[in-house]
Amino acid sequence: MSSLSVYLQKHSVDTSMGAVATLRQLSDDQGNPVRGASTDVTIPANNHGNANSVDVAPGRWLVEATLPSGEIITTEVAVEKDEDLSVPLHSLEHSPHEWLGMQYLVGNIEGEQTLQRLSSRKSTPETVERDMLARNSPPVVRFPNRESALQGAAAWQGIFMSADDKPLAQKPFMEDSGRVTWLYQAQGIDPHRHLACVEWMGEDFAVSLPLPWMTVRFQDFATAEIMVGLEPRENKIRIGVVVSDPDFAPMAGLMTAATLPKAAIAFDQARDLLFGKGEHPLAATAGGYVLLAAGRHEDSWHGWVDNLANWFPEIPDGAILRAALRLRFPKAQASDAEAKASLIEAFDRGIPYYSAGISWLLDGLSQFAGDPAVDEKLRLVHKVALRLDVSQAFTVIRTTKRGK
């Protein structure tokens, strides 16, 4: 049997899930056209040749990889009988800094060549003035303390209120003022619902911190990274959040509210994450979103969603997933009532960790509009959803009415 060993060659990251790849046979080893089914796999990203080896028939194959950033890489290869062919894939660009490697992989920042090209374009006086102001006035980033945790239903109102007693501003972990980009790291936060605050250029943002987070493979606590910068095309503020877990972080690039269905390719990995919920509840929550988005009818994992919701009451997303399970896979007349109760419970737990959670909570509550127990909650969730950055996996909400 022949095989293709496929990986994404990256210098700045080492992850088990660098991209999702589709393998499609074009012809057999005699050159005869073949119209066979395609195979979807996840492939690692690294710089030492560690690959996902997939058994294939000899012949010519098309390999198409979709990176979490949305970049698509294609190549054609010919594999001989009993050959294990190495297929390294290369991005068109590279990260502007090694310390932005994961942010680049998930699409939170452009590649170095694109940034150079955009910066060389002629700018309006307004753009130049805003850029200079941004370079000379770095963001103010505040990580929460126990007192600043937003708990329960009050979080949906309190997220738009400015606290009088603010935590101290953080120093950036890394920075490039020339690229108008700063990176902050958070770690060691106790298990309450915390949102960091980013203040910059007349705008404020509440940013989800997915902490504490136990890494999937190494069983140690990961840090959360917050990247703050200016989007170079329109000079708008951009905030990117990743968690330093090499076996999960790239999946976040496929977990935005807009592109979550594409993460269905990682179905098996998501199921493994969900089954490991005891040690990795936030990663398991991500797995639940992927499994439900995939729409698979096998129910071996349905009970695990209920357990996730029951065992971790501090995670709003767990109750959202339980409600979505009842609505998408109803098994009894009581499913609607159970779904509504779970949606109300999710609201009472506070702001979801994942942006998909806010979208799903809004959709779920909308199905019960007109119910006095739901309408006020629906109004508040809708208000927050209007300020949600749907390009991010983890929740980022603009809390000011309008940027300058």
Helices and strands as residue ranges (DSSP letters): E 2-9, E 15-28, E 39-46, E 52-56, E 59-66, E 72-79, E 84-89, G 98-100, H 101-105, H 112-119, H 125-136, E 140-142, G 146-148, H 154-158, E 174-176, E 181-186, E 195-200, E 203-208, E 224-230, E 237-243, H 249-252, G 260-266, H 267-275, H 281-294, H 302-311, H 316-328, H 335-349, H 355-366, H 375-385, E 396-398
